[in-house]
C-alpha cells in the first residue's frame, strides 16, 4: 500500500516541478523612459512613476 502512495507522491511532485519550471518569472526592463501605466516620464529604467501606478497596474494585471 505504501508503495502506491509513494509513487503517487512522486508523480505529484514531478508535476509540480514541471509546472513551476515552466513559469516565466523574468521582469522586462522599461527602456521607453515612460511609466508603463500612465506614460509619465520616469527616471532610469523604472517601470512606474509612482507606487500608485505600480499598484494599479498589478491589480489589473492579476485580474486576467
C-alpha positions in Angstrom: 0.0 0.0 0.0 2.7 2.5 0.9 4.5 1.8 -2.5 1.4 3.1 -4.3 1.3 6.2 -2.1 5.0 6.8 -2.6 4.5 6.5 -6.4 1.6 8.9 -6.3 3.5 11.4 -4.2 6.5 11.2 -6.6 4.2 11.8 -9.6 2.6 14.8 -7.9 6.0 16.3 -7.0 7.2 15.7 -10.6 4.2 17.6 -12.0 4.7 20.4 -9.5 8.3 20.7 -10.6 7.4 20.8 -14.3 4.7 23.4 -13.7 7.0 25.6 -11.6 9.8 25.2 -14.2 7.5 26.5 -17.0 6.6 29.8 -15.3 8.3 32.8 -16.7 9.5 35.0 -13.8 11.7 37.4 -15.7 10.9 41.0 -15.5 11.3 43.1 -18.6 13.2 46.3 -18.4 11.5 49.6 -19.3 13.6 51.3 -22.0 10.9 53.7 -23.1 11.5 56.4 -20.4 7.8 56.4 -19.6 5.6 54.9 -16.9 4.2 51.6 -18.1 0.8 52.6 -16.7 0.2 56.3 -17.3 3.0 57.3 -19.7 4.5 60.0 -17.5 8.3 60.4 -17.8 10.4 58.2 -15.4 14.0 58.2 -14.3 16.4 55.4 -15.3 14.7 52.2 -16.4 11.9 52.3 -13.8 8.7 50.7 -14.8 6.3 53.0 -13.0 6.4 56.7 -12.0 4.9 56.0 -8.5 3.8 53.3 -6.2 0.1 54.1 -7.0 0.7 53.4 -10.7 2.5 50.2 -9.8 -0.3 49.0 -7.5 -3.0 49.8 -10.0 -1.1 48.0 -12.8 -0.6 45.0 -10.6 -4.3 45.0 -9.6 -5.4 44.9 -13.2 -2.7 42.5 -14.3 -3.8 40.0 -11.7 -7.4 40.1 -12.8 -6.5 38.5 -16.1 
